[in-house]
Amino acid sequence: MMDKLALLLLIIGGLNWGSIGIFQFDLVAWICGGQTGIVSRIIYTLVALSAIWCISLLFRNNEDESTSEPQRHSSNA
């Protein structure tokens, strides 16, 4: 659950950065009252915390993948 929420926030942040880079338009600031608005700052902080959380995904040993996929054994017959 937390992983999906963090990924969702990173997608929102990535799309916002894309709109800044391509169109020079900050969608979060536009919706939430400017870059210095409290709501904008909360969203920016949540996106940053999500990025920090997702760093753990790189180093996490995902046990779900190893248990959900059947083991494939090759036979040399």
Residue pairs with C-beta under 8 A, 6 or more apart in sequence:
2 53
3 53
3 54
3 57
5 50
6 49
6 50
6 51
6 53
6 54
7 50
7 54
9 46
9 47
9 50
10 47
10 50
10 51
10 54
12 28
12 43
12 47
13 44
13 47
13 50
13 51
15 27
16 26
16 27
16 28
16 47
19 25
19 26
19 27
20 26
26 35
28 40
28 43
28 44
29 35
29 37
29 40
32 39
32 40
32 43
33 39
33 40
34 40
35 41
